[in-house]
Amino acid sequence: MAILEICAGSVESAIAARNGGAKRIELCAALEIGGTTPSEGLIAEARKVEGLTLNVIIRPRGGDFLYNEHEIACMEHDIRTCRRLDADGVVIGALTADGDIDTATCERLIKAAEGMSVTFHRAFDMCRDPRKALEDIIALGCHRILTSGQAATAEEGVQQLKELIKQADGRIIIMPGCGVNSGNAARIIAETGATEIHASARKSIGSGMKFRHSGVSMGNPDSDEYARKETCEEEVRKIVEAIR
């Protein structure tokens, strides 16, 4: 059976992932922009959820993956914090301005990880030459790559994912992710030969607030301040059953 990793943005989501049968979470903040590094407090609380491998995304901001020296130093510090809080792994990625893997930056981040599991995140899907990038990431010593096969979703990227897994030839784990759900997870695994798969399995949760002040937004004017998305235990369970 393939391993299911769930992208979780809260302790509640981590618990739902565990209860649904997932084996690992990628802990993130700001999932609406693809994920950024969660707070020290969130990492510490998520670590208390038993029965889960805890990987933490290391991304100082949204947007592209071209980082300056201040951002790199911030990521190094965040990785050391993750190690101190006993996280199992970190999820990193950096590109050069020309769209190649920024191996120099990644080497610094991997050094800061000091033996923790290292996943290269979907910055891979923004690189110009995925075959060369795969070899560069293998040479860095990363343990897996999270990727949609450079497509809008993993389902659309099945052929590229299959080719990447063939090229990797067991040297690194290629983990399909983006748009994975209980309706397509089994097919993606069957068609690509993947041994791990990544999903968010989220649903909208209404606020418990009784008093509501309409017309005021804390961020995007179109956002609903009285709803948030959390991992759905039932959807996690359905994915686990589908890929079993």
CYANA upper distance limits for C-alpha pairs under 8 A (distance plus 0.5 A):
  1 MET  CA    195 THR  CA      7.98
  1 MET  CA    243 ILE  CA      6.99
  1 MET  CA    244 ARG  CA      5.66
  2 ALA  CA    189 ILE  CA      8.37
  2 ALA  CA    194 ALA  CA      7.86
  2 ALA  CA    195 THR  CA      5.09
  2 ALA  CA    196 GLU  CA      5.50
  2 ALA  CA    197 ILE  CA      7.50
  2 ALA  CA    243 ILE  CA      7.06
  2 ALA  CA    244 ARG  CA      7.77
  3 ILE  CA     22 ALA  CA      7.96
  3 ILE  CA     23 LYS  CA      7.08
  3 ILE  CA     24 ARG  CA      8.49
  3 ILE  CA    195 THR  CA      6.92
  3 ILE  CA    196 GLU  CA      5.03
  3 ILE  CA    197 ILE  CA      6.80
  4 LEU  CA     22 ALA  CA      5.77
  4 LEU  CA     23 LYS  CA      6.58
  4 LEU  CA     24 ARG  CA      7.27
  4 LEU  CA    196 GLU  CA      6.45
  4 LEU  CA    197 ILE  CA      5.69
  4 LEU  CA    198 HIS  CA      6.43
  4 LEU  CA    199 ALA  CA      8.04
  4 LEU  CA    240 VAL  CA      7.53
  5 GLU  CA     22 ALA  CA      6.59
  5 GLU  CA     23 LYS  CA      6.83
  5 GLU  CA     24 ARG  CA      5.24
  5 GLU  CA     25 ILE  CA      5.71
  5 GLU  CA     26 GLU  CA      7.43
  5 GLU  CA    196 GLU  CA      7.92
  5 GLU  CA    197 ILE  CA      6.67
  5 GLU  CA    198 HIS  CA      5.22
  5 GLU  CA    199 ALA  CA      6.93
  6 ILE  CA     17 ALA  CA      6.89
  6 ILE  CA     22 ALA  CA      7.20
  6 ILE  CA     24 ARG  CA      6.92
  6 ILE  CA     25 ILE  CA      5.19
  6 ILE  CA     26 GLU  CA      6.67
  6 ILE  CA    198 HIS  CA      6.30
  6 ILE  CA    199 ALA  CA      5.61
  6 ILE  CA    200 SER  CA      5.86
  6 ILE  CA    201 ALA  CA      7.75
  7 CYS  CA     25 ILE  CA      6.09
  7 CYS  CA     26 GLU  CA      5.22
  7 CYS  CA     27 LEU  CA      6.63
  7 CYS  CA     28 CYS  CA      7.53
  7 CYS  CA    198 HIS  CA      7.75
  7 CYS  CA    199 ALA  CA      6.68
  7 CYS  CA    200 SER  CA      5.27
  7 CYS  CA    201 ALA  CA      8.49
  8 ALA  CA     13 SER  CA      5.83
  8 ALA  CA     14 ALA  CA      6.24
  8 ALA  CA     17 ALA  CA      8.28
  8 ALA  CA     25 ILE  CA      6.70
  8 ALA  CA     26 GLU  CA      6.52
  8 ALA  CA     27 LEU  CA      5.56
  8 ALA  CA     28 CYS  CA      6.64
  8 ALA  CA    200 SER  CA      7.37
  8 ALA  CA    230 GLU  CA      8.05
  8 ALA  CA    231 THR  CA      7.07
  9 GLY  CA     13 SER  CA      6.87
  9 GLY  CA     14 ALA  CA      8.17
  9 GLY  CA     27 LEU  CA      6.31
  9 GLY  CA     28 CYS  CA      5.50
  9 GLY  CA     29 ALA  CA      5.92
  9 GLY  CA     30 ALA  CA      8.03
  9 GLY  CA     31 LEU  CA      7.35
  9 GLY  CA     38 PRO  CA      8.48
  9 GLY  CA    230 GLU  CA      7.76
 10 SER  CA     14 ALA  CA      6.81
 10 SER  CA     27 LEU  CA      8.08
 10 SER  CA     28 CYS  CA      8.43
 10 SER  CA     29 ALA  CA      8.44
 10 SER  CA     42 LEU  CA      7.56
 10 SER  CA     46 ALA  CA      8.01
 10 SER  CA    230 GLU  CA      8.07
 11 VAL  CA     15 ILE  CA      6.74
 11 VAL  CA     42 LEU  CA      7.66
 11 VAL  CA     45 GLU  CA      7.16
 11 VAL  CA     46 ALA  CA      5.73
 11 VAL  CA     49 VAL  CA      8.27
 12 GLU  CA     16 ALA  CA      6.73
 12 GLU  CA    230 GLU  CA      7.98
 12 GLU  CA    231 THR  CA      8.28
 13 SER  CA     17 ALA  CA      6.55
 13 SER  CA    230 GLU  CA      6.06
 13 SER  CA    231 THR  CA      5.15
 13 SER  CA    232 CYS  CA      7.93
 14 ALA  CA     18 ARG  CA      6.74
 14 ALA  CA     25 ILE  CA      7.33
 14 ALA  CA     46 ALA  CA      7.21
 14 ALA  CA     49 VAL  CA      7.67
 14 ALA  CA    231 THR  CA      8.10
 15 ILE  CA     19 ASN  CA      6.54
 15 ILE  CA     49 VAL  CA      7.04
 16 ALA  CA     20 GLY  CA      6.46
 16 ALA  CA    231 THR  CA      6.66
 16 ALA  CA    232 CYS  CA      6.82
 16 ALA  CA    233 GLU  CA      5.06
 16 ALA  CA    236 VAL  CA      8.37
 17 ALA  CA     21 GLY  CA      6.96
 17 ALA  CA     22 ALA  CA      5.86
 17 ALA  CA     25 ILE  CA      7.92
 17 ALA  CA    231 THR  CA      7.15
 17 ALA  CA    232 CYS  CA      8.02
 17 ALA  CA    233 GLU  CA      6.42
 17 ALA  CA    236 VAL  CA      6.76
 18 ARG  CA     22 ALA  CA      5.77
 18 ARG  CA     23 LYS  CA      7.23
 18 ARG  CA     24 ARG  CA      8.39
 18 ARG  CA     51 GLY  CA      7.26
 18 ARG  CA     52 LEU  CA      6.85
 19 ASN  CA    233 GLU  CA      6.98
 20 GLY  CA    233 GLU  CA      5.32
 20 GLY  CA    234 GLU  CA      6.84
 20 GLY  CA    235 GLU  CA      8.14
 20 GLY  CA    236 VAL  CA      5.49
 20 GLY  CA    237 ARG  CA      4.86
 20 GLY  CA    240 VAL  CA      8.15
 21 GLY  CA    236 VAL  CA      7.29
 21 GLY  CA    237 ARG  CA      6.44
 21 GLY  CA    240 VAL  CA      6.89
 22 ALA  CA     52 LEU  CA      8.16
 22 ALA  CA    236 VAL  CA      7.36
 22 ALA  CA    237 ARG  CA      8.40
 22 ALA  CA    240 VAL  CA      7.59
 23 LYS  CA     51 GLY  CA      7.86
 23 LYS  CA     52 LEU  CA      5.96
 23 LYS  CA     53 THR  CA      6.84
 24 ARG  CA     52 LEU  CA      5.68
 24 ARG  CA     53 THR  CA      4.95
 24 ARG  CA     54 LEU  CA      6.52
 24 ARG  CA     55 ASN  CA      7.91
 25 ILE  CA     52 LEU  CA      7.46
 25 ILE  CA     53 THR  CA      6.89
 25 ILE  CA     54 LEU  CA      5.98
 25 ILE  CA     55 ASN  CA      6.60
 26 GLU  CA     54 LEU  CA      6.99
 26 GLU  CA     55 ASN  CA      5.36
 26 GLU  CA     56 VAL  CA      5.93
 26 GLU  CA     57 ILE  CA      7.01
 26 GLU  CA     91 VAL  CA      8.32
 27 LEU  CA     38 PRO  CA      7.48
 27 LEU  CA     43 ILE  CA      8.02
 27 LEU  CA     54 LEU  CA      7.59
 27 LEU  CA     55 ASN  CA      6.67
 27 LEU  CA     56 VAL  CA      5.29
 27 LEU  CA     57 ILE  CA      6.71
 28 CYS  CA     35 GLY  CA      5.70
 28 CYS  CA     36 THR  CA      6.17
 28 CYS  CA     37 THR  CA      6.24
 28 CYS  CA     38 PRO  CA      5.77
 28 CYS  CA     56 VAL  CA      7.03
 28 CYS  CA     57 ILE  CA      6.26
 29 ALA  CA     35 GLY  CA      5.88
 29 ALA  CA     36 THR  CA      5.54
 29 ALA  CA     37 THR  CA      6.34
 29 ALA  CA     38 PRO  CA      5.19
 29 ALA  CA     39 SER  CA      8.28
 30 ALA  CA     34 GLY  CA      7.34
 30 ALA  CA     35 GLY  CA      5.40
 30 ALA  CA     36 THR  CA      6.22
 31 LEU  CA     35 GLY  CA      4.76
 31 LEU  CA     36 THR  CA      7.76
 33 ILE  CA     62 GLY  CA      6.36
 33 ILE  CA     63 GLY  CA      8.34
 34 GLY  CA     62 GLY  CA      7.44
 35 GLY  CA     57 ILE  CA      7.75
 35 GLY  CA     59 ARG  CA      7.78
 35 GLY  CA     62 GLY  CA      7.78
 36 THR  CA     57 ILE  CA      6.96
 36 THR  CA     58 ILE  CA      7.05
 36 THR  CA     59 ARG  CA      5.23
 36 THR  CA     60 PRO  CA      6.34
 36 THR  CA     61 ARG  CA      6.33
 36 THR  CA     62 GLY  CA      7.30
 37 THR  CA     56 VAL  CA      7.62
 37 THR  CA     57 ILE  CA      5.92
 37 THR  CA     58 ILE  CA      5.46
 37 THR  CA     59 ARG  CA      5.75
 37 THR  CA     60 PRO  CA      6.58
 37 THR  CA     78 ASP  CA      8.24
 38 PRO  CA     42 LEU  CA      6.77
 38 PRO  CA     43 ILE  CA      7.16
 38 PRO  CA     56 VAL  CA      8.15
 38 PRO  CA     57 ILE  CA      8.10
 39 SER  CA     43 ILE  CA      6.86
 40 GLU  CA     44 ALA  CA      6.64
 40 GLU  CA     81 THR  CA      7.82
 40 GLU  CA     82 CYS  CA      8.39
 41 GLY  CA     45 GLU  CA      6.69
 42 LEU  CA     46 ALA  CA      6.48
 43 ILE  CA     47 ARG  CA      6.59
 43 ILE  CA     56 VAL  CA      8.26
 43 ILE  CA     82 CYS  CA      7.93
 43 ILE  CA     85 LEU  CA      7.77
 43 ILE  CA     87 ALA  CA      8.27
 44 ALA  CA     48 LYS  CA      7.39
 44 ALA  CA     85 LEU  CA      6.62
 45 GLU  CA     49 VAL  CA      7.92
 46 ALA  CA     54 LEU  CA      8.33
 47 ARG  CA     54 LEU  CA      7.35
 47 ARG  CA     85 LEU  CA      8.18
 47 ARG  CA     86 ASP  CA      7.95
 47 ARG  CA     87 ALA  CA      7.40
 53 THR  CA     87 ALA  CA      8.48
 53 THR  CA     88 ASP  CA      6.70
 54 LEU  CA     87 ALA  CA      6.00
 54 LEU  CA     88 ASP  CA      5.76
 54 LEU  CA     89 GLY  CA      7.04
 55 ASN  CA     87 ALA  CA      6.69
 55 ASN  CA     88 ASP  CA      6.15
 55 ASN  CA     89 GLY  CA      4.89
 55 ASN  CA     90 VAL  CA      5.58
 55 ASN  CA     91 VAL  CA      7.21
 55 ASN  CA    117 SER  CA      8.48
 56 VAL  CA     82 CYS  CA      7.85
 56 VAL  CA     87 ALA  CA      7.67
 56 VAL  CA     89 GLY  CA      6.88
 56 VAL  CA     90 VAL  CA      5.23
 56 VAL  CA     91 VAL  CA      6.37
 57 ILE  CA     90 VAL  CA      6.22
 57 ILE  CA     91 VAL  CA      4.96
 57 ILE  CA     92 ILE  CA      6.93
 58 ILE  CA     75 MET  CA      6.60
 58 ILE  CA     78 ASP  CA      7.46
 58 ILE  CA     79 ILE  CA      7.55
 58 ILE  CA     90 VAL  CA      7.07
 58 ILE  CA     91 VAL  CA      6.23
 58 ILE  CA     92 ILE  CA      5.93
 59 ARG  CA     75 MET  CA      7.38
 59 ARG  CA     92 ILE  CA      7.54
 60 PRO  CA     71 GLU  CA      7.01
 60 PRO  CA     74 CYS  CA      7.66
 60 PRO  CA     75 MET  CA      7.16
 65 PHE  CA     93 GLY  CA      7.58
 65 PHE  CA     94 ALA  CA      5.52
 65 PHE  CA     95 LEU  CA      5.93
 65 PHE  CA     96 THR  CA      8.41
 65 PHE  CA    123 ALA  CA      6.93
 66 LEU  CA     94 ALA  CA      6.62
 66 LEU  CA     95 LEU  CA      5.88
 66 LEU  CA     96 THR  CA      6.40
 66 LEU  CA     97 ALA  CA      6.87
 67 TYR  CA     71 GLU  CA      6.32
 67 TYR  CA     72 ILE  CA      6.87
 67 TYR  CA     94 ALA  CA      7.54
 67 TYR  CA     95 LEU  CA      8.41
 68 ASN  CA     72 ILE  CA      6.78
 69 GLU  CA     73 ALA  CA      6.66
 70 HIS  CA     74 CYS  CA      6.71
 71 GLU  CA     75 MET  CA      6.75
 72 ILE  CA     76 GLU  CA      6.75
 72 ILE  CA    105 THR  CA      7.64
 72 ILE  CA    109 LEU  CA      8.48
 73 ALA  CA     77 HIS  CA      6.76
 74 CYS  CA     78 ASP  CA      6.70
 75 MET  CA     79 ILE  CA      6.63
 75 MET  CA    109 LEU  CA      7.66
 76 GLU  CA     80 ARG  CA      6.87
 76 GLU  CA    108 ARG  CA      7.91
 76 GLU  CA    109 LEU  CA      6.21
 76 GLU  CA    112 ALA  CA      6.38
 77 HIS  CA     81 THR  CA      6.77
 78 ASP  CA     82 CYS  CA      6.75
 79 ILE  CA     83 ARG  CA      6.76
 79 ILE  CA     90 VAL  CA      7.54
 79 ILE  CA    109 LEU  CA      7.88
 79 ILE  CA    112 ALA  CA      6.76
 79 ILE  CA    113 ALA  CA      6.47
 80 ARG  CA     84 ARG  CA      6.70
 80 ARG  CA    112 ALA  CA      6.70
 80 ARG  CA    113 ALA  CA      7.19
 81 THR  CA     85 LEU  CA      6.69
 82 CYS  CA     86 ASP  CA      6.81
 82 CYS  CA     87 ALA  CA      5.86
 82 CYS  CA     89 GLY  CA      8.47
 82 CYS  CA     90 VAL  CA      8.15
 83 ARG  CA     87 ALA  CA      6.21
 83 ARG  CA     88 ASP  CA      8.23
 83 ARG  CA    113 ALA  CA      7.40
 83 ARG  CA    116 MET  CA      8.08
 88 ASP  CA    116 MET  CA      6.64
 88 ASP  CA    117 SER  CA      6.88
 89 GLY  CA    113 ALA  CA      8.41
 89 GLY  CA    116 MET  CA      5.48
 89 GLY  CA    117 SER  CA      4.74
 89 GLY  CA    118 VAL  CA      6.18
 89 GLY  CA    119 THR  CA      8.14
 90 VAL  CA    113 ALA  CA      7.96
 90 VAL  CA    116 MET  CA      7.59
 90 VAL  CA    117 SER  CA      6.85
 90 VAL  CA    118 VAL  CA      5.71
 90 VAL  CA    119 THR  CA      6.86
 91 VAL  CA    118 VAL  CA      6.27
 91 VAL  CA    119 THR  CA      5.07
 91 VAL  CA    120 PHE  CA      6.19
 91 VAL  CA    121 HIS  CA      6.42
 92 ILE  CA    106 CYS  CA      8.03
 92 ILE  CA    109 LEU  CA      8.08
 92 ILE  CA    118 VAL  CA      7.60
 92 ILE  CA    119 THR  CA      6.70
 92 ILE  CA    120 PHE  CA      5.54
 92 ILE  CA    121 HIS  CA      6.23
 93 GLY  CA    101 ILE  CA      8.47
 93 GLY  CA    106 CYS  CA      7.22
 93 GLY  CA    120 PHE  CA      5.80
 93 GLY  CA    121 HIS  CA      6.11
 93 GLY  CA    122 ARG  CA      8.03
 93 GLY  CA    123 ALA  CA      6.18
 93 GLY  CA    124 PHE  CA      7.99
 94 ALA  CA    101 ILE  CA      6.73
 94 ALA  CA    102 ASP  CA      5.84
 94 ALA  CA    103 THR  CA      8.34
 94 ALA  CA    105 THR  CA      7.29
 94 ALA  CA    106 CYS  CA      7.03
 94 ALA  CA    123 ALA  CA      7.09
 95 LEU  CA     99 GLY  CA      6.24
 95 LEU  CA    100 ASP  CA      5.98
 95 LEU  CA    101 ILE  CA      5.11
 95 LEU  CA    102 ASP  CA      5.03
 95 LEU  CA    123 ALA  CA      7.65
 95 LEU  CA    127 CYS  CA      7.67
 96 THR  CA    100 ASP  CA      5.82
 96 THR  CA    101 ILE  CA      6.65
 96 THR  CA    102 ASP  CA      5.54
 98 ASP  CA    128 ARG  CA      8.32
 99 GLY  CA    126 MET  CA      7.65
 99 GLY  CA    127 CYS  CA      5.22
 99 GLY  CA    128 ARG  CA      5.69
 99 GLY  CA    129 ASP  CA      8.42
100 ASP  CA    127 CYS  CA      6.15
100 ASP  CA    128 ARG  CA      6.90
100 ASP  CA    129 ASP  CA      7.73
100 ASP  CA    133 ALA  CA      7.18
101 ILE  CA    124 PHE  CA      8.34
101 ILE  CA    127 CYS  CA      7.61
101 ILE  CA    133 ALA  CA      6.47
101 ILE  CA    136 ASP  CA      7.43
101 ILE  CA    137 ILE  CA      8.07
102 ASP  CA    106 CYS  CA      6.74
103 THR  CA    107 GLU  CA      6.39
103 THR  CA    136 ASP  CA      7.85
103 THR  CA    137 ILE  CA      8.46
103 THR  CA    140 LEU  CA      7.75
104 ALA  CA    108 ARG  CA      7.06
105 THR  CA    109 LEU  CA      6.94
106 CYS  CA    110 ILE  CA      6.54
106 CYS  CA    140 LEU  CA      8.09
107 GLU  CA    111 LYS  CA      6.54
107 GLU  CA    140 LEU  CA      7.25
108 ARG  CA    112 ALA  CA      6.82
109 LEU  CA    113 ALA  CA      6.87
110 ILE  CA    114 GLU  CA      7.22
110 ILE  CA    115 GLY  CA      8.42
110 ILE  CA    118 VAL  CA      7.72
111 LYS  CA    115 GLY  CA      8.47
113 ALA  CA    117 SER  CA      8.40
113 ALA  CA    118 VAL  CA      8.26
117 SER  CA    142 CYS  CA      8.05
117 SER  CA    143 HIS  CA      6.94
118 VAL  CA    142 CYS  CA      5.67
118 VAL  CA    143 HIS  CA      6.04
118 VAL  CA    144 ARG  CA      7.52
119 THR  CA    142 CYS  CA      6.43
119 THR  CA    143 HIS  CA      6.25
119 THR  CA    144 ARG  CA      5.32
119 THR  CA    145 ILE  CA      6.10
119 THR  CA    146 LEU  CA      7.52
120 PHE  CA    124 PHE  CA      7.77
120 PHE  CA    137 ILE  CA      8.08
120 PHE  CA    142 CYS  CA      7.19
120 PHE  CA    143 HIS  CA      8.46
120 PHE  CA    144 ARG  CA      6.76
120 PHE  CA    145 ILE  CA      5.22
120 PHE  CA    146 LEU  CA      6.74
121 HIS  CA    145 ILE  CA      6.49
121 HIS  CA    146 LEU  CA      5.43
121 HIS  CA    147 THR  CA      7.45
122 ARG  CA    126 MET  CA      7.79
122 ARG  CA    145 ILE  CA      8.09
122 ARG  CA    146 LEU  CA      6.09
122 ARG  CA    147 THR  CA      5.72
122 ARG  CA    148 SER  CA      8.02
123 ALA  CA    127 CYS  CA      7.35
124 PHE  CA    130 PRO  CA      7.63
124 PHE  CA    133 ALA  CA      7.81
124 PHE  CA    145 ILE  CA      8.13
124 PHE  CA    146 LEU  CA      8.24
124 PHE  CA    147 THR  CA      7.08
124 PHE  CA    150 GLN  CA      8.11
125 ASP  CA    130 PRO  CA      8.16
125 ASP  CA    147 THR  CA      6.62
125 ASP  CA    148 SER  CA      7.29
125 ASP  CA    149 GLY  CA      7.11
125 ASP  CA    150 GLN  CA      4.82
125 ASP  CA    151 ALA  CA      7.97
126 MET  CA    150 GLN  CA      7.46
127 CYS  CA    133 ALA  CA      7.75
129 ASP  CA    133 ALA  CA      6.57
130 PRO  CA    134 LEU  CA      6.44
131 ARG  CA    135 GLU  CA      7.14
131 ARG  CA    164 LEU  CA      7.83
131 ARG  CA    167 GLN  CA      8.44
132 LYS  CA    136 ASP  CA      6.79
133 ALA  CA    137 ILE  CA      6.63
134 LEU  CA    138 ILE  CA      6.70
134 LEU  CA    164 LEU  CA      8.24
134 LEU  CA    168 ALA  CA      7.99
135 GLU  CA    139 ALA  CA      6.64
136 ASP  CA    140 LEU  CA      6.81
137 ILE  CA    141 GLY  CA      7.14
137 ILE  CA    142 CYS  CA      6.60
138 ILE  CA    142 CYS  CA      6.48
138 ILE  CA    143 HIS  CA      8.36
138 ILE  CA    171 ARG  CA      7.50
138 ILE  CA    172 ILE  CA      6.96
142 CYS  CA    172 ILE  CA      7.79
143 HIS  CA    172 ILE  CA      6.04
143 HIS  CA    173 ILE  CA      6.84
144 ARG  CA    172 ILE  CA      5.86
144 ARG  CA    173 ILE  CA      4.81
144 ARG  CA    174 ILE  CA      6.21
144 ARG  CA    175 MET  CA      7.31
145 ILE  CA    172 ILE  CA      8.04
145 ILE  CA    173 ILE  CA      6.80
145 ILE  CA    174 ILE  CA      5.58
145 ILE  CA    175 MET  CA      6.38
146 LEU  CA    174 ILE  CA      6.92
146 LEU  CA    175 MET  CA      5.38
146 LEU  CA    176 PRO  CA      6.50
146 LEU  CA    177 GLY  CA      6.71
146 LEU  CA    198 HIS  CA      8.17
147 THR  CA    154 ALA  CA      7.84
147 THR  CA    161 LEU  CA      8.37
147 THR  CA    174 ILE  CA      7.74
147 THR  CA    175 MET  CA      6.76
147 THR  CA    176 PRO  CA      5.73
147 THR  CA    177 GLY  CA      6.11
147 THR  CA    178 CYS  CA      8.13
148 SER  CA    152 ALA  CA      7.47
148 SER  CA    153 THR  CA      5.96
148 SER  CA    154 ALA  CA      4.56
148 SER  CA    155 GLU  CA      8.20
148 SER  CA    156 GLU  CA      8.42
148 SER  CA    157 GLY  CA      6.24
148 SER  CA    158 VAL  CA      8.49
148 SER  CA    161 LEU  CA      7.75
148 SER  CA    176 PRO  CA      5.99
148 SER  CA    177 GLY  CA      5.77
148 SER  CA    178 CYS  CA      6.34
149 GLY  CA    153 THR  CA      8.37
149 GLY  CA    154 ALA  CA      6.71
149 GLY  CA    156 GLU  CA      8.50
149 GLY  CA    157 GLY  CA      5.01
149 GLY  CA    158 VAL  CA      7.22
149 GLY  CA    159 GLN  CA      8.24
149 GLY  CA    160 GLN  CA      5.58
149 GLY  CA    161 LEU  CA      5.38
149 GLY  CA    164 LEU  CA      8.46
149 GLY  CA    176 PRO  CA      7.84
150 GLN  CA    157 GLY  CA      6.95
150 GLN  CA    160 GLN  CA      8.05
151 ALA  CA    156 GLU  CA      6.42
151 ALA  CA    157 GLY  CA      5.40
152 ALA  CA    156 GLU  CA      7.17
152 ALA  CA    157 GLY  CA      7.95
152 ALA  CA    178 CYS  CA      8.17
153 THR  CA    157 GLY  CA      6.76
153 THR  CA    177 GLY  CA      7.88
153 THR  CA    178 CYS  CA      5.55
153 THR  CA    179 GLY  CA      5.76
153 THR  CA    180 VAL  CA      8.23
154 ALA  CA    158 VAL  CA      6.62
154 ALA  CA    161 LEU  CA      8.36
154 ALA  CA    176 PRO  CA      6.30
154 ALA  CA    177 GLY  CA      6.05
154 ALA  CA    178 CYS  CA      5.95
154 ALA  CA    179 GLY  CA      6.79
154 ALA  CA    180 VAL  CA      7.25
154 ALA  CA    188 ILE  CA      8.02
155 GLU  CA    179 GLY  CA      7.73
155 GLU  CA    180 VAL  CA      7.82
155 GLU  CA    184 ASN  CA      7.71
155 GLU  CA    188 ILE  CA      6.78
157 GLY  CA    161 LEU  CA      6.55
158 VAL  CA    162 LYS  CA      6.56
158 VAL  CA    188 ILE  CA      7.02
158 VAL  CA    191 GLU  CA      7.44
158 VAL  CA    192 THR  CA      6.76
159 GLN  CA    163 GLU  CA      6.82
159 GLN  CA    192 THR  CA      7.79
160 GLN  CA    164 LEU  CA      6.62
161 LEU  CA    165 ILE  CA      6.65
161 LEU  CA    174 ILE  CA      8.08
161 LEU  CA    176 PRO  CA      7.63
161 LEU  CA    192 THR  CA      6.59
162 LYS  CA    166 LYS  CA      6.77
162 LYS  CA    191 GLU  CA      7.61
162 LYS  CA    192 THR  CA      4.75
162 LYS  CA    193 GLY  CA      7.34
162 LYS  CA    194 ALA  CA      8.48
163 GLU  CA    167 GLN  CA      6.65
164 LEU  CA    168 ALA  CA      6.48
164 LEU  CA    174 ILE  CA      7.74
165 ILE  CA    169 ASP  CA      6.79
165 ILE  CA    170 GLY  CA      8.20
165 ILE  CA    173 ILE  CA      8.14
165 ILE  CA    174 ILE  CA      6.48
165 ILE  CA    192 THR  CA      7.76
165 ILE  CA    193 GLY  CA      7.84
165 ILE  CA    194 ALA  CA      7.70
168 ALA  CA    172 ILE  CA      6.44
168 ALA  CA    173 ILE  CA      8.11
168 ALA  CA    174 ILE  CA      8.26
173 ILE  CA    194 ALA  CA      8.47
173 ILE  CA    195 THR  CA      8.09
173 ILE  CA    196 GLU  CA      8.07
174 ILE  CA    194 ALA  CA      7.17
174 ILE  CA    195 THR  CA      8.44
174 ILE  CA    196 GLU  CA      7.93
175 MET  CA    194 ALA  CA      7.05
175 MET  CA    195 THR  CA      7.85
175 MET  CA    196 GLU  CA      5.69
175 MET  CA    197 ILE  CA      5.60
175 MET  CA    198 HIS  CA      7.11
176 PRO  CA    188 ILE  CA      8.40
176 PRO  CA    194 ALA  CA      7.79
176 PRO  CA    196 GLU  CA      7.76
176 PRO  CA    197 ILE  CA      5.67
176 PRO  CA    198 HIS  CA      6.59
177 GLY  CA    197 ILE  CA      6.68
177 GLY  CA    198 HIS  CA      5.11
177 GLY  CA    199 ALA  CA      6.53
178 CYS  CA    198 HIS  CA      7.79
178 CYS  CA    199 ALA  CA      7.10
179 GLY  CA    199 ALA  CA      7.54
180 VAL  CA    184 ASN  CA      6.82
180 VAL  CA    185 ALA  CA      6.22
180 VAL  CA    198 HIS  CA      7.40
180 VAL  CA    199 ALA  CA      5.71
180 VAL  CA    200 SER  CA      8.17
181 ASN  CA    185 ALA  CA      6.15
181 ASN  CA    199 ALA  CA      7.09
181 ASN  CA    201 ALA  CA      7.14
181 ASN  CA    235 GLU  CA      8.19
181 ASN  CA    239 ILE  CA      6.89
182 SER  CA    186 ALA  CA      8.18
182 SER  CA    235 GLU  CA      7.23
182 SER  CA    236 VAL  CA      8.29
182 SER  CA    238 LYS  CA      6.06
182 SER  CA    239 ILE  CA      4.78
182 SER  CA    240 VAL  CA      8.47
182 SER  CA    242 ALA  CA      6.83
183 GLY  CA    239 ILE  CA      8.31
183 GLY  CA    242 ALA  CA      8.42
184 ASN  CA    188 ILE  CA      6.69
185 ALA  CA    189 ILE  CA      6.80
185 ALA  CA    197 ILE  CA      8.12
185 ALA  CA    239 ILE  CA      7.17
185 ALA  CA    242 ALA  CA      7.52
185 ALA  CA    243 ILE  CA      7.11
186 ALA  CA    190 ALA  CA      6.59
186 ALA  CA    242 ALA  CA      6.22
186 ALA  CA    243 ILE  CA      5.38
187 ARG  CA    191 GLU  CA      6.49
188 ILE  CA    192 THR  CA      6.49
188 ILE  CA    194 ALA  CA      8.28
189 ILE  CA    193 GLY  CA      5.86
189 ILE  CA    194 ALA  CA      5.54
189 ILE  CA    195 THR  CA      7.66
189 ILE  CA    197 ILE  CA      8.15
189 ILE  CA    243 ILE  CA      8.21
190 ALA  CA    194 ALA  CA      8.02
200 SER  CA    231 THR  CA      7.08
201 ALA  CA    231 THR  CA      5.87
201 ALA  CA    232 CYS  CA      6.23
201 ALA  CA    233 GLU  CA      8.49
201 ALA  CA    235 GLU  CA      6.27
201 ALA  CA    236 VAL  CA      6.55
202 ARG  CA    229 LYS  CA      6.32
202 ARG  CA    230 GLU  CA      5.54
202 ARG  CA    231 THR  CA      4.63
202 ARG  CA    232 CYS  CA      5.74
202 ARG  CA    235 GLU  CA      8.38
203 LYS  CA    229 LYS  CA      5.75
203 LYS  CA    230 GLU  CA      6.17
203 LYS  CA    231 THR  CA      6.82
203 LYS  CA    232 CYS  CA      6.37
204 SER  CA    227 ALA  CA      6.92
204 SER  CA    228 ARG  CA      6.02
204 SER  CA    229 LYS  CA      4.84
204 SER  CA    230 GLU  CA      6.99
205 ILE  CA    227 ALA  CA      6.01
205 ILE  CA    228 ARG  CA      5.80
205 ILE  CA    229 LYS  CA      6.24
205 ILE  CA    230 GLU  CA      7.20
206 GLY  CA    226 TYR  CA      6.64
206 GLY  CA    227 ALA  CA      5.03
206 GLY  CA    228 ARG  CA      7.17
207 SER  CA    226 TYR  CA      5.34
207 SER  CA    227 ALA  CA      5.87
207 SER  CA    228 ARG  CA      8.04
209 MET  CA    226 TYR  CA      7.97
212 ARG  CA    226 TYR  CA      8.48
216 VAL  CA    221 PRO  CA      8.48
217 SER  CA    221 PRO  CA      6.13
217 SER  CA    223 SER  CA      7.64
217 SER  CA    224 ASP  CA      8.37
217 SER  CA    225 GLU  CA      7.15
218 MET  CA    225 GLU  CA      7.81
219 GLY  CA    223 SER  CA      7.75
224 ASP  CA    228 ARG  CA      8.44
231 THR  CA    236 VAL  CA      8.32
232 CYS  CA    236 VAL  CA      6.84
233 GLU  CA    237 ARG  CA      6.71
234 GLU  CA    238 LYS  CA      6.71
235 GLU  CA    239 ILE  CA      6.74
236 VAL  CA    240 VAL  CA      6.73
237 ARG  CA    241 GLU  CA      6.66
238 LYS  CA    242 ALA  CA      6.56
239 ILE  CA    243 ILE  CA      6.75
240 VAL  CA    244 ARG  CA      6.53
